[in-house]
Amino acid sequence: MENVTTLTPLKQPIVFELEGFHVPLGQGSLLFFLALLNYMVVLLGNGVVVGVIIFDKALHRPMFVMVGNLAVCDLLGGTAVLIRLMIYFLTGQKRISYVSAIAQAFSVHTYGAAVQTILAAMAYDRYLAVCEPLRYNAVMTSARLVFSCVLAWLVALLCIGVLFALNVGTPLCGTTIKHVYCSNRSILRLACGPTPINNIYGLCMTWSLSTGTFLVIAFSYIRILHACIKQGRSDNSIRTKAFQTCASHLVVYLLYEIASVIIIMSYRFSSFSQNIKKFFSIMIIIAPPAINPVIYGFVTKELRRSIIKQFTTRVTHKQSQRVNPFR
């Protein structure tokens, strides 16, 4: 007669333990400083972009409003992962409550989904601006801009909301999450039994969302490229303007895609250490949010000029107050 092992489901309150990185003795403070530096860059860069877009009425246009939404999305992703990572590096604390784990996982997945939907909305906006310049203002009205932004967030939240709703009531029999941060997949691995419905929905949702957004972006840029070739023969300024309009968006999209490919490839090479694989797995969350504001700040002239203008205005105002404190 075979021995049958019975798994006992855990009862609330459940406390997980993140496997995290293998941190050499005495290196925790250095890693904490690097994570803190990364988070400060994410906060400062995206905060400046959001603030400038809000306060400068000249930037209250579809392109920049969508850039502001992307910056908020980057703040969500960076905050969800980096704060917990800093706590781990500084204190060695690996324990995380069930509610905190679900909140982190939901934020990370929402970030991943919203990035794709917002970039797709931005690509369609650029298509209208370049290919339909005469009809652009009539098509992309304030109401449609708000609808596009709300739809991008709503699709992401709905997809991820259903994903986590399927997990409600799933009995868990383990507490060790073998990852740097909490995710839907890492939590489901602790389930007492198979979870076919969750797995099928997760795969279908991921494939549909990634394919759908890719097709929108590909369609938009194929049409933009066709318009540039067709109209650029007679006027090179059209080609230059189109490049300036779309370059930053295309670079950001490629950045996410390259990070995704690196993550997939890292798990194909068994020679890589677990620390390297884990680092690559969080790179898509910690690298783009820090780099995106720099890309938009340098490539987009209007945003760069507005940032410089806002900064110099505030510095001049403070200097005038020092010179005449009673004014």
Backbone bond lengths (Angstrom), bond angles and torsions (degrees), N, CA, C in turn:
res aa  C-N    CA-C-N  psi(-1)  N-CA   C-N-CA  omega(-1)  CA-C   N-CA-C  phi
1 M - - - 1.477 - - 1.514 109.85 -
2 E 1.334 117.10 130.20 1.462 121.23 -176.43 1.519 110.36 -79.45
3 N 1.347 114.54 147.01 1.452 120.11 174.88 1.519 109.76 -80.22
4 V 1.313 117.80 131.88 1.459 122.86 -179.19 1.523 108.26 -110.48
5 T 1.339 116.07 123.04 1.459 120.86 179.54 1.516 109.65 -90.32
6 T 1.315 116.29 121.76 1.452 121.33 -179.67 1.520 109.98 -100.16
7 L 1.335 115.86 123.94 1.456 120.64 178.85 1.517 109.62 -89.49
8 T 1.312 115.86 131.70 1.462 121.03 -179.72 1.517 109.89 -97.82
9 P 1.340 118.47 119.07 1.474 120.60 178.77 1.521 111.45 -60.78
10 L 1.315 114.81 142.60 1.465 120.59 178.69 1.522 110.17 -76.22
11 K 1.306 115.72 151.71 1.458 121.63 177.10 1.521 110.07 -110.38
12 Q 1.333 115.49 150.92 1.464 120.75 177.75 1.528 109.58 -69.22
13 P 1.330 118.55 147.52 1.475 126.45 2.27 1.531 112.05 -81.56
14 I 1.333 115.16 127.93 1.463 121.35 178.29 1.520 109.36 -91.92
15 V 1.316 116.40 135.97 1.461 122.29 176.28 1.522 108.01 -122.66
16 F 1.336 115.99 119.25 1.458 121.02 178.93 1.530 110.63 -88.04
17 E 1.323 114.03 166.67 1.460 120.30 173.56 1.528 108.25 -130.45
18 L 1.327 115.79 117.88 1.467 120.84 179.08 1.525 110.04 -76.74
19 E 1.325 116.23 133.69 1.461 120.15 178.55 1.532 110.80 -65.31
20 G 1.348 116.15 -41.87 1.462 121.26 176.07 1.517 114.30 64.19
21 F 1.329 114.99 -165.64 1.465 122.10 177.82 1.525 109.80 -85.73
22 H 1.324 114.58 157.76 1.463 119.60 167.75 1.522 107.07 -87.13
23 V 1.317 116.27 106.59 1.463 121.50 -175.61 1.530 109.28 -98.63
24 P 1.345 118.47 116.89 1.470 120.62 176.97 1.533 110.98 -59.33
25 L 1.296 116.18 151.10 1.460 121.69 -178.21 1.528 110.75 -58.64
26 G 1.312 116.41 128.21 1.462 121.52 178.03 1.516 114.87 86.92
27 Q 1.355 117.59 -2.97 1.471 120.52 -178.27 1.536 113.07 -98.18
28 G 1.332 116.68 -4.22 1.455 120.38 -177.22 1.518 113.39 -61.09
29 S 1.343 116.34 -40.48 1.471 120.17 -178.13 1.522 111.27 -65.57
30 L 1.337 116.62 -40.06 1.461 120.71 178.89 1.530 110.70 -64.69
31 L 1.334 116.72 -44.56 1.461 120.66 179.58 1.527 110.89 -66.10
32 F 1.338 116.91 -35.63 1.469 120.71 175.95 1.529 109.98 -62.68
33 F 1.319 117.31 -43.16 1.465 121.05 179.84 1.523 110.93 -63.40
34 L 1.348 117.26 -41.09 1.468 120.63 179.38 1.527 110.99 -66.07
35 A 1.342 116.27 -41.11 1.470 119.70 178.05 1.530 110.55 -66.65
36 L 1.338 116.49 -39.60 1.468 120.92 178.22 1.525 110.46 -63.91
37 L 1.335 116.62 -42.53 1.466 121.29 178.37 1.525 110.47 -61.08
38 N 1.340 115.79 -43.83 1.465 120.43 178.11 1.523 110.46 -60.94
39 Y 1.319 116.72 -44.23 1.466 120.36 -177.72 1.530 111.18 -67.61
40 M 1.324 117.23 -37.07 1.466 120.46 177.92 1.522 110.64 -64.96
41 V 1.331 116.91 -38.23 1.467 120.89 176.94 1.527 110.16 -64.72
42 V 1.346 116.39 -42.16 1.464 121.00 178.47 1.529 110.68 -62.43
43 L 1.346 116.39 -47.25 1.463 120.98 -179.27 1.522 111.74 -64.33
44 L 1.337 116.15 -48.55 1.461 120.95 -176.56 1.520 110.84 -66.32
45 G 1.329 117.08 -49.82 1.460 121.10 -176.62 1.517 112.53 -61.98
46 N 1.329 116.35 -53.93 1.465 119.51 -178.03 1.520 111.82 -71.81
47 G 1.346 117.09 -32.51 1.459 119.89 176.65 1.519 112.22 -63.88
48 V 1.335 116.14 -41.77 1.467 120.59 177.75 1.526 110.34 -63.61
49 V 1.334 116.79 -44.54 1.474 120.66 -179.63 1.528 110.65 -60.53
50 V 1.336 117.32 -47.86 1.465 121.23 -179.82 1.524 110.82 -63.80
51 G 1.345 116.19 -44.49 1.461 120.41 -178.82 1.515 113.21 -62.76
52 V 1.325 116.56 -45.04 1.468 121.10 -179.58 1.526 110.58 -64.32
53 I 1.335 116.81 -41.72 1.469 120.00 -179.98 1.527 110.76 -65.40
54 I 1.322 117.75 -35.95 1.465 121.17 179.59 1.523 111.44 -69.51
55 F 1.339 117.33 -45.12 1.468 121.13 -172.30 1.525 114.08 -85.84
56 D 1.324 118.44 -23.93 1.465 120.87 179.70 1.523 109.40 -93.59
57 K 1.317 117.17 107.21 1.467 121.37 -177.84 1.524 112.63 -64.44
58 A 1.343 116.14 -23.33 1.466 119.48 178.66 1.530 111.40 -66.39
59 L 1.347 116.22 -19.59 1.461 120.75 -179.41 1.529 112.52 -97.85
60 H 1.313 116.54 8.70 1.464 120.02 178.26 1.523 109.39 -81.29
61 R 1.328 114.05 60.35 1.455 122.52 178.95 1.517 109.26 -124.83
62 P 1.352 118.07 158.40 1.470 120.87 -173.94 1.527 114.41 -50.45
63 M 1.331 116.66 -46.97 1.457 119.42 -176.46 1.518 111.94 -58.27
64 F 1.335 116.85 -45.75 1.461 120.63 -175.49 1.521 112.03 -78.32
65 V 1.324 117.48 -31.40 1.462 120.01 174.86 1.531 109.81 -62.22
66 M 1.332 116.63 -39.59 1.464 120.34 178.13 1.526 111.38 -71.01
67 V 1.326 116.98 -35.00 1.463 120.36 174.14 1.532 109.64 -61.80
68 G 1.330 116.36 -39.99 1.461 120.66 176.89 1.521 111.82 -62.44
69 N 1.330 117.41 -39.88 1.467 121.24 176.36 1.522 111.40 -64.16
70 L 1.323 116.76 -39.24 1.460 120.52 177.69 1.528 110.58 -65.32
71 A 1.335 117.23 -38.15 1.459 121.23 178.08 1.533 111.07 -64.51
72 V 1.333 116.96 -40.46 1.472 120.56 176.30 1.524 110.18 -63.02
73 C 1.320 116.60 -40.17 1.461 121.60 177.78 1.528 110.72 -62.68
74 D 1.325 116.80 -41.86 1.466 121.07 177.83 1.521 111.51 -64.16
75 L 1.322 116.97 -37.64 1.470 120.90 176.47 1.526 110.67 -63.30
76 L 1.323 116.56 -38.86 1.461 120.92 178.54 1.525 111.14 -62.70
77 G 1.328 116.59 -49.60 1.460 120.46 -178.22 1.519 112.69 -65.19
78 G 1.344 116.36 -46.27 1.463 120.20 -179.12 1.520 112.24 -63.30
79 T 1.329 116.60 -42.06 1.464 120.97 -179.30 1.522 111.16 -66.47
80 A 1.331 116.97 -40.75 1.463 121.46 -176.84 1.523 112.02 -60.41
81 V 1.326 117.63 -35.75 1.468 121.07 -174.44 1.528 112.60 -99.87
82 L 1.323 117.27 -45.18 1.461 120.16 -169.65 1.529 113.35 -70.15
83 I 1.335 118.96 -35.26 1.467 119.65 179.75 1.524 110.56 -63.70
84 R 1.318 117.59 -46.73 1.472 120.73 177.88 1.518 111.05 -63.82
85 L 1.341 116.31 -36.35 1.466 120.68 179.51 1.528 110.68 -66.04
86 M 1.337 117.14 -40.45 1.467 120.54 178.56 1.524 111.62 -64.81
87 I 1.321 116.40 -40.21 1.473 120.29 177.64 1.522 110.45 -61.31
88 Y 1.328 115.97 -41.54 1.470 120.61 179.77 1.528 111.49 -64.76
89 F 1.330 117.36 -46.27 1.459 120.88 -179.31 1.529 111.98 -64.69
90 L 1.328 116.91 -37.31 1.462 121.09 -175.11 1.527 112.70 -80.33
91 T 1.330 117.36 -41.00 1.464 120.62 -173.63 1.526 113.70 -113.06
92 G 1.329 116.48 -14.84 1.462 119.10 -176.14 1.514 113.08 77.54
93 Q 1.338 116.99 8.93 1.464 122.24 -178.41 1.528 110.68 -71.79
94 K 1.341 116.18 117.27 1.458 121.51 179.77 1.524 112.75 -105.31
95 R 1.317 116.69 -15.31 1.466 120.36 -175.46 1.529 111.14 -76.62
96 I 1.322 115.19 140.24 1.454 121.31 179.35 1.532 108.58 -145.14
97 S 1.321 117.04 134.33 1.459 120.91 -177.70 1.524 110.73 -69.99
98 Y 1.323 115.37 162.65 1.465 121.13 -178.76 1.529 110.97 -60.29
99 V 1.336 116.82 -46.05 1.468 120.89 -178.92 1.527 110.99 -62.66
100 S 1.351 116.57 -43.89 1.471 120.69 179.22 1.521 110.93 -64.55
101 A 1.333 116.77 -37.54 1.465 120.81 179.35 1.521 111.08 -65.27
102 I 1.349 116.68 -44.46 1.464 120.54 178.68 1.526 110.27 -64.84
103 A 1.350 116.77 -40.21 1.468 120.78 179.95 1.527 110.62 -63.27
104 Q 1.337 116.74 -43.65 1.462 119.72 179.11 1.525 111.07 -65.17
105 A 1.322 116.35 -45.14 1.466 120.14 -179.75 1.525 110.94 -62.28
106 F 1.337 116.60 -43.61 1.468 120.26 179.62 1.526 110.63 -62.48
107 S 1.333 117.63 -41.85 1.471 121.68 -180.00 1.526 111.22 -65.21
108 V 1.323 116.48 -42.55 1.467 120.66 -179.32 1.526 110.88 -64.45
109 H 1.331 117.01 -44.98 1.468 120.65 -179.67 1.527 111.48 -69.09
110 T 1.331 116.30 -37.61 1.471 119.14 176.97 1.518 110.26 -63.41
111 Y 1.329 116.53 -41.68 1.472 121.28 175.89 1.529 110.61 -56.79
112 G 1.338 116.06 -49.36 1.464 119.80 -178.17 1.517 113.12 -62.27
113 A 1.333 116.63 -38.70 1.469 120.26 -179.83 1.523 111.02 -75.48
114 A 1.345 117.44 -43.64 1.466 121.10 -176.79 1.526 111.70 -66.27
115 V 1.327 117.65 -34.89 1.463 120.30 176.75 1.523 110.11 -56.44
116 Q 1.316 116.24 -44.04 1.469 120.24 -177.95 1.525 111.56 -68.20
117 T 1.335 117.18 -44.90 1.469 119.47 -177.53 1.526 111.56 -68.94
118 I 1.336 116.98 -37.63 1.476 119.87 178.78 1.521 110.53 -67.58
119 L 1.333 117.63 -41.91 1.467 120.71 178.13 1.529 110.85 -64.28
120 A 1.337 117.43 -35.02 1.466 120.41 176.83 1.527 110.17 -66.50
121 A 1.335 117.15 -42.00 1.470 120.87 178.09 1.525 110.57 -63.89
122 M 1.336 116.92 -38.98 1.465 121.24 178.34 1.523 111.08 -65.81
123 A 1.320 116.78 -39.00 1.471 120.58 179.34 1.529 110.81 -64.03
124 Y 1.337 116.68 -42.44 1.457 120.32 178.81 1.527 110.83 -65.41
125 D 1.333 116.33 -38.18 1.466 120.28 176.89 1.523 110.75 -62.86
126 R 1.325 117.33 -41.56 1.477 121.00 178.83 1.533 110.68 -66.88
127 Y 1.324 116.34 -35.51 1.470 120.22 176.79 1.526 110.74 -61.15
128 L 1.332 116.80 -46.05 1.458 120.66 178.60 1.523 111.48 -63.65
129 A 1.343 116.71 -40.55 1.466 120.89 -176.91 1.534 111.76 -66.13
130 V 1.333 116.46 -37.57 1.467 120.11 -175.79 1.533 111.32 -88.76
131 C 1.323 117.43 -42.85 1.460 121.13 -173.14 1.523 113.77 -90.22
132 E 1.331 116.86 -23.76 1.465 120.79 179.83 1.536 110.18 -129.47
133 P 1.329 117.45 58.17 1.481 119.24 -174.09 1.532 113.75 -63.97
134 L 1.323 117.17 -33.49 1.466 119.96 -178.33 1.526 112.14 -74.14
135 R 1.322 116.75 -29.02 1.466 121.34 -179.13 1.523 112.73 -98.92
136 Y 1.342 116.29 -1.83 1.474 120.06 -171.35 1.523 112.32 -58.08
137 N 1.330 117.34 -50.75 1.467 120.35 -177.37 1.518 112.71 -65.41
138 A 1.327 116.08 -30.56 1.460 119.62 178.59 1.530 111.79 -75.45
139 V 1.341 115.76 -33.34 1.470 120.38 -179.02 1.522 111.10 -81.83
140 M 1.334 116.74 -52.02 1.462 121.13 -177.07 1.526 109.93 -90.32
141 T 1.314 115.45 71.91 1.461 121.38 177.33 1.534 109.51 -78.09
142 S 1.326 116.58 172.23 1.469 121.02 178.89 1.525 110.92 -60.05
143 A 1.331 116.14 -40.35 1.466 119.99 179.90 1.519 111.55 -64.53
144 R 1.343 116.84 -40.65 1.461 119.89 -179.86 1.527 111.26 -73.47
145 L 1.314 116.79 -29.90 1.462 120.14 175.63 1.523 110.00 -64.75
146 V 1.330 116.19 -47.95 1.471 120.57 178.15 1.526 110.06 -61.12
147 F 1.338 116.21 -42.52 1.471 120.64 178.85 1.525 110.85 -60.82
148 S 1.337 117.32 -42.62 1.469 121.20 -179.27 1.523 111.37 -63.10
149 C 1.328 117.05 -44.29 1.464 121.37 -179.65 1.527 111.62 -67.52
150 V 1.343 115.82 -43.97 1.472 120.16 178.69 1.517 110.48 -63.90
151 L 1.335 116.66 -41.54 1.459 121.12 179.84 1.530 111.26 -62.58
152 A 1.342 116.72 -42.00 1.465 120.80 179.51 1.535 110.84 -59.44
153 W 1.331 116.38 -45.50 1.469 120.53 179.06 1.528 110.84 -70.93
154 L 1.332 117.03 -39.34 1.461 120.85 -176.63 1.519 111.55 -65.21
155 V 1.334 116.79 -42.37 1.469 120.61 178.12 1.519 110.26 -61.07
156 A 1.338 116.42 -45.11 1.465 120.77 -179.98 1.531 110.97 -63.14
157 L 1.337 116.75 -48.33 1.468 120.66 -178.56 1.527 111.52 -64.91
158 L 1.320 117.17 -38.41 1.466 120.71 179.80 1.524 111.18 -66.07
159 C 1.327 116.20 -46.22 1.473 120.41 179.65 1.529 111.02 -59.72
160 I 1.323 116.09 -47.18 1.465 120.25 -177.39 1.527 110.78 -75.13
161 G 1.341 117.28 -33.72 1.458 120.39 177.20 1.519 112.16 -60.57
162 V 1.340 117.04 -44.52 1.465 121.37 177.61 1.529 109.88 -64.55
163 L 1.332 116.88 -40.07 1.464 121.55 179.88 1.525 110.99 -57.02
164 F 1.328 116.77 -45.12 1.463 120.34 -178.01 1.528 111.96 -82.06
165 A 1.328 117.80 -25.41 1.461 120.33 176.11 1.531 110.37 -64.40
166 L 1.330 116.77 -33.77 1.462 120.69 178.03 1.532 112.05 -67.23
167 N 1.348 115.93 -21.13 1.467 119.93 -178.59 1.519 112.95 -84.06
168 V 1.339 116.65 -13.78 1.463 120.24 -177.91 1.537 109.28 -63.42
169 G 1.315 115.39 126.59 1.463 120.14 179.05 1.515 114.07 87.76
170 T 1.348 118.01 -3.80 1.465 119.95 177.92 1.529 108.96 -69.72
171 P 1.335 119.30 118.80 1.463 120.92 -178.90 1.528 111.19 -69.00
172 L 1.318 116.39 134.77 1.462 122.67 -179.71 1.524 109.56 -111.33
173 C 1.328 115.79 139.77 1.467 120.87 -177.72 1.524 112.24 -122.24
174 G 1.319 118.06 4.70 1.463 121.10 178.58 1.505 110.73 -134.82
175 T 1.323 116.25 163.80 1.466 120.40 -177.82 1.524 113.22 -126.87
176 T 1.325 118.24 -7.90 1.465 120.56 -176.99 1.523 110.38 -95.61
177 I 1.336 116.19 112.87 1.465 122.36 177.82 1.532 107.83 -90.80
178 K 1.308 115.85 113.45 1.462 120.53 -174.97 1.521 110.81 -86.25
179 H 1.315 114.25 66.73 1.460 120.86 179.87 1.526 108.00 -160.06
180 V 1.335 115.45 172.97 1.464 120.93 178.72 1.518 110.54 -81.98
181 Y 1.328 116.23 -32.12 1.460 121.61 178.13 1.523 108.48 -134.99
182 C 1.317 116.48 168.14 1.461 121.47 -178.99 1.528 110.20 -83.30
183 S 1.303 116.29 136.26 1.464 122.19 176.15 1.519 108.41 -139.30
184 N 1.305 116.30 166.67 1.459 120.78 -179.96 1.524 111.03 -59.28
185 R 1.328 116.30 -44.89 1.457 120.84 -177.67 1.531 111.66 -66.21
186 S 1.332 117.09 -42.35 1.464 120.14 -177.80 1.530 111.62 -67.23
187 I 1.339 117.64 -31.45 1.468 120.81 177.59 1.527 110.67 -75.82
188 L 1.346 116.71 -40.38 1.467 120.19 -179.88 1.528 112.38 -66.11
189 R 1.313 117.07 -24.60 1.465 119.64 176.63 1.526 112.08 -64.54
190 L 1.321 116.30 -16.96 1.459 120.98 179.32 1.522 112.13 -90.73
191 A 1.338 117.64 1.82 1.463 121.64 -178.83 1.525 110.47 -65.19
192 C 1.326 115.22 150.53 1.469 120.27 -178.30 1.529 112.20 -71.32
193 G 1.308 117.12 -22.93 1.460 120.71 -179.16 1.510 111.17 -144.25
194 P 1.309 117.69 -177.64 1.477 121.42 179.72 1.525 111.46 -65.02
195 T 1.313 115.33 150.83 1.477 121.57 179.85 1.531 109.27 -128.75
196 P 1.327 117.86 68.92 1.473 121.27 -173.69 1.523 113.78 -63.93
197 I 1.344 117.69 -39.87 1.469 120.24 -178.17 1.521 110.19 -64.15
198 N 1.339 116.75 -44.65 1.461 121.57 178.63 1.526 110.84 -61.00
199 N 1.334 115.64 -43.38 1.465 120.23 -177.98 1.524 111.75 -66.20
200 I 1.331 116.34 -44.03 1.471 120.35 -178.91 1.520 110.54 -64.99
201 Y 1.348 116.07 -45.90 1.467 118.50 179.24 1.529 111.01 -62.94
202 G 1.333 116.90 -43.13 1.461 120.31 -179.66 1.516 112.35 -59.21
203 L 1.344 116.39 -44.58 1.466 120.61 179.34 1.525 111.19 -66.77
204 C 1.336 116.72 -45.57 1.475 120.57 -178.94 1.526 111.20 -64.70
205 M 1.331 116.74 -42.60 1.464 120.85 179.77 1.528 110.93 -63.87
206 T 1.335 116.63 -45.80 1.461 120.81 -179.61 1.524 111.19 -62.62
207 W 1.340 116.07 -45.01 1.465 120.42 -179.46 1.528 110.70 -65.05
208 S 1.323 117.00 -45.95 1.468 121.14 -177.73 1.520 111.39 -63.82
209 L 1.330 116.47 -45.08 1.463 120.46 -178.71 1.521 111.09 -65.59
210 S 1.335 116.67 -47.05 1.469 120.70 -178.63 1.529 111.06 -64.90
211 T 1.328 116.46 -44.17 1.467 120.47 -179.58 1.523 111.35 -67.18
212 G 1.332 116.27 -43.95 1.462 120.44 -179.54 1.520 112.85 -61.10
213 T 1.325 116.52 -47.47 1.469 119.88 -179.91 1.527 110.99 -67.79
214 F 1.327 116.86 -37.03 1.473 119.81 177.30 1.517 111.08 -62.24
215 L 1.328 117.73 -42.52 1.459 121.20 -179.64 1.529 111.35 -64.55
216 V 1.328 117.22 -40.22 1.472 120.76 177.66 1.520 110.20 -62.73
217 I 1.346 116.51 -46.22 1.471 120.68 -178.67 1.525 110.54 -67.26
218 A 1.340 116.66 -42.72 1.465 120.29 179.61 1.525 111.05 -63.28
219 F 1.339 117.16 -45.48 1.461 121.55 178.35 1.530 110.52 -59.02
220 S 1.333 116.54 -45.66 1.467 120.96 -177.96 1.517 111.46 -61.07
221 Y 1.333 116.95 -45.54 1.467 119.08 -175.69 1.521 112.90 -78.37
222 I 1.312 117.64 -26.51 1.474 119.22 172.86 1.522 109.93 -65.81
223 R 1.335 116.55 -42.97 1.463 120.30 177.83 1.532 111.30 -66.97
224 I 1.334 116.85 -38.26 1.467 120.62 177.83 1.523 110.39 -64.29
225 L 1.341 115.83 -43.63 1.469 120.13 179.05 1.527 110.58 -63.11
226 H 1.325 116.56 -41.97 1.470 120.70 178.60 1.522 110.63 -62.41
227 A 1.330 116.90 -43.01 1.470 121.05 179.69 1.524 111.24 -65.30
228 C 1.327 117.02 -38.47 1.472 120.53 179.63 1.520 111.45 -65.58
229 I 1.336 115.88 -41.94 1.463 120.11 -179.93 1.528 110.41 -67.35
230 K 1.323 116.17 -41.88 1.463 121.33 -176.96 1.528 112.34 -69.09
231 Q 1.351 115.28 -47.19 1.466 119.69 -176.41 1.524 112.46 -87.18
232 G 1.326 116.53 -23.80 1.468 119.87 -176.65 1.511 114.23 -71.62
233 R 1.333 117.06 -14.77 1.462 119.84 179.09 1.523 111.20 -65.13
234 S 1.313 115.03 -35.94 1.466 119.03 -177.87 1.524 112.93 -95.47
235 D 1.340 117.12 -21.97 1.469 120.53 -176.85 1.525 109.23 -146.77
236 N 1.339 115.45 106.76 1.471 119.90 -179.75 1.518 112.65 -67.56
237 S 1.318 118.11 -22.64 1.466 120.94 -179.19 1.529 111.30 -64.70
238 I 1.336 117.00 -29.76 1.470 121.08 178.14 1.520 109.99 -64.80
239 R 1.339 115.34 -43.05 1.464 119.70 179.14 1.525 110.94 -64.78
240 T 1.333 116.62 -41.64 1.469 120.84 179.60 1.520 111.30 -64.69
241 K 1.328 116.49 -43.67 1.463 121.16 -179.69 1.528 110.76 -63.97
242 A 1.332 116.36 -40.63 1.462 120.26 179.34 1.525 110.70 -64.57
243 F 1.334 116.09 -40.53 1.470 120.05 178.53 1.523 110.61 -63.12
244 Q 1.330 117.54 -45.42 1.463 121.17 179.73 1.525 111.38 -63.56
245 T 1.320 116.36 -33.83 1.460 121.10 -178.25 1.522 111.89 -72.86
246 C 1.326 116.65 -37.45 1.470 120.42 -170.79 1.525 114.81 -104.53
247 A 1.327 118.21 -14.80 1.464 121.04 -172.82 1.521 112.58 -58.32
248 S 1.347 116.97 -48.22 1.461 119.98 -176.25 1.527 111.23 -62.96
249 H 1.332 116.95 -42.88 1.466 120.64 179.97 1.518 111.17 -63.52
250 L 1.339 116.57 -43.12 1.464 120.98 -178.47 1.530 110.75 -66.33
251 V 1.333 117.69 -40.04 1.469 121.72 178.98 1.526 110.16 -63.27
252 V 1.334 117.33 -43.23 1.467 121.39 179.52 1.532 110.70 -63.23
253 Y 1.326 116.50 -43.74 1.473 119.71 179.50 1.526 110.71 -63.20
254 L 1.327 116.87 -44.81 1.468 120.62 178.80 1.520 111.31 -63.48
255 L 1.323 117.01 -33.92 1.468 121.50 178.29 1.524 110.25 -61.04
256 Y 1.335 116.73 -45.74 1.466 120.58 177.94 1.524 111.23 -64.31
257 E 1.315 116.69 -41.81 1.461 120.04 -178.20 1.531 111.13 -66.85
258 I 1.325 117.25 -41.33 1.469 121.10 178.61 1.530 110.15 -63.44
259 A 1.343 116.61 -42.90 1.464 120.55 178.37 1.531 110.42 -61.53
260 S 1.334 116.81 -39.95 1.475 120.56 179.27 1.524 111.07 -64.77
261 V 1.330 116.64 -42.66 1.468 120.84 179.15 1.528 110.78 -63.99
262 I 1.329 117.15 -40.74 1.474 120.77 179.18 1.525 110.32 -62.27
263 I 1.333 117.27 -41.04 1.461 121.03 178.27 1.531 110.61 -61.13
264 I 1.335 116.31 -46.98 1.468 120.76 -178.86 1.524 110.65 -63.66
265 M 1.326 116.95 -44.12 1.460 121.05 -178.13 1.529 111.83 -66.76
266 S 1.333 117.63 -34.72 1.468 120.48 -177.96 1.522 111.69 -62.29
267 Y 1.349 117.23 -31.11 1.459 120.87 -179.97 1.527 112.20 -83.08
268 R 1.333 116.18 -6.39 1.462 119.65 177.17 1.522 112.18 -88.81
269 F 1.339 117.15 -12.57 1.462 121.18 -178.00 1.523 109.04 -110.01
270 S 1.324 115.85 108.66 1.462 120.44 -178.41 1.527 112.37 -70.43
271 S 1.344 117.28 -16.41 1.468 120.34 -178.94 1.527 112.10 -72.30
272 F 1.340 117.42 -19.32 1.461 120.63 178.46 1.525 109.84 -70.31
273 S 1.322 116.08 139.28 1.467 120.28 176.87 1.521 109.87 -70.49
274 Q 1.338 116.39 160.78 1.461 121.18 179.32 1.520 111.49 -62.00
275 N 1.347 117.73 -35.64 1.457 121.15 178.80 1.523 111.67 -62.14
276 I 1.345 116.23 -41.37 1.469 120.52 179.93 1.522 110.04 -66.68
277 K 1.322 117.13 -42.94 1.463 121.00 179.00 1.522 110.68 -62.10
278 K 1.329 116.19 -42.20 1.469 120.30 179.68 1.526 110.89 -66.75
279 F 1.335 116.31 -38.23 1.461 119.54 178.40 1.518 110.81 -63.80
280 F 1.331 116.87 -44.05 1.461 120.35 177.61 1.527 111.22 -62.60
281 S 1.341 116.81 -34.47 1.463 120.36 -177.80 1.525 112.41 -67.09
282 I 1.332 117.74 -26.76 1.468 119.56 179.09 1.530 111.92 -100.07
283 M 1.328 117.06 -2.96 1.457 120.10 -177.32 1.524 112.27 -62.65
284 I 1.345 116.52 -35.46 1.471 120.07 -178.79 1.524 111.22 -68.11
285 I 1.349 116.77 -18.99 1.461 120.76 -179.22 1.527 112.19 -97.01
286 I 1.332 117.48 -31.36 1.466 119.43 -175.81 1.522 113.78 -99.84
287 A 1.346 117.84 -23.16 1.467 119.79 -177.23 1.531 113.30 -84.71
288 P 1.349 120.00 -56.30 1.472 119.41 -178.64 1.525 114.64 -56.51
289 P 1.357 120.08 -42.44 1.472 118.17 179.10 1.519 113.88 -60.81
290 A 1.332 117.29 -26.18 1.462 119.92 178.01 1.525 112.08 -84.40
291 I 1.339 116.81 -29.37 1.462 121.25 -175.11 1.530 112.42 -90.14
292 N 1.330 117.34 -34.17 1.470 121.17 -175.75 1.524 114.35 -53.15
293 P 1.356 119.49 -47.37 1.472 118.98 179.53 1.524 112.77 -60.57
294 V 1.325 116.16 -33.60 1.472 120.29 178.59 1.527 109.67 -67.81
295 I 1.346 115.93 -42.04 1.468 120.03 179.67 1.523 110.77 -61.96
296 Y 1.321 116.71 -49.69 1.467 119.92 -179.38 1.526 111.48 -67.79
297 G 1.333 116.65 -34.35 1.462 120.06 -179.80 1.513 113.10 -67.66
298 F 1.330 116.77 -36.29 1.458 120.27 -177.31 1.526 112.67 -87.62
299 V 1.338 116.85 -37.77 1.461 120.14 -173.49 1.531 111.73 -83.01
300 T 1.326 117.40 -39.35 1.461 121.14 -176.27 1.527 110.40 -87.93
301 K 1.326 116.70 111.72 1.470 121.56 -174.43 1.520 112.31 -62.31
302 E 1.343 116.13 -45.40 1.469 118.73 -176.36 1.517 111.78 -61.89
303 L 1.330 116.96 -41.75 1.461 120.84 -179.43 1.522 110.27 -68.68
304 R 1.331 116.59 -41.11 1.469 120.31 179.44 1.524 110.53 -63.24
305 R 1.329 116.97 -45.23 1.468 120.30 179.53 1.530 111.13 -63.90
306 S 1.328 116.54 -39.33 1.463 119.71 -179.56 1.522 111.39 -66.11
307 I 1.343 117.27 -40.58 1.472 121.00 178.02 1.522 110.25 -61.63
308 I 1.344 115.97 -45.87 1.478 120.42 179.36 1.522 109.98 -63.67
309 K 1.329 116.43 -42.20 1.463 121.04 -179.14 1.529 110.88 -63.20
310 Q 1.333 116.99 -46.40 1.462 121.01 -179.83 1.526 111.00 -62.81
311 F 1.328 116.14 -40.82 1.458 120.56 -178.82 1.527 111.19 -67.55
312 T 1.333 116.81 -48.38 1.473 120.16 -178.87 1.523 111.88 -65.80
313 T 1.347 116.80 -35.32 1.473 120.62 178.48 1.518 111.00 -63.30
314 R 1.332 116.04 -44.01 1.464 119.99 -179.15 1.526 111.61 -68.90
315 V 1.344 116.41 -38.89 1.466 120.27 178.31 1.527 110.18 -64.83
316 T 1.331 116.34 -44.46 1.474 120.77 178.92 1.523 111.33 -62.38
317 H 1.353 115.68 -39.78 1.466 120.73 179.83 1.528 110.90 -64.20
318 K 1.339 116.65 -41.75 1.466 120.10 179.23 1.521 111.44 -66.82
319 Q 1.341 116.38 -38.36 1.469 120.31 179.34 1.525 110.85 -66.42
320 S 1.333 117.10 -38.70 1.468 120.59 179.14 1.527 110.85 -67.62
321 Q 1.328 117.21 -32.79 1.461 120.51 177.42 1.519 111.00 -69.00
322 R 1.338 116.11 -34.97 1.466 119.06 178.93 1.537 111.05 -69.56
323 V 1.329 114.61 -38.02 1.467 119.09 -178.97 1.526 109.89 -69.06
324 N 1.359 116.99 -41.19 1.459 121.96 -178.55 1.530 109.60 -127.47
325 P 1.347 117.90 79.26 1.466 121.27 -175.05 1.516 113.55 -67.34
326 F 1.356 119.53 -18.76 1.457 122.05 -177.75 1.528 112.71 -93.57
327 R 1.301 115.53 2.77 1.470 119.76 -176.51 1.516 111.02 -72.78
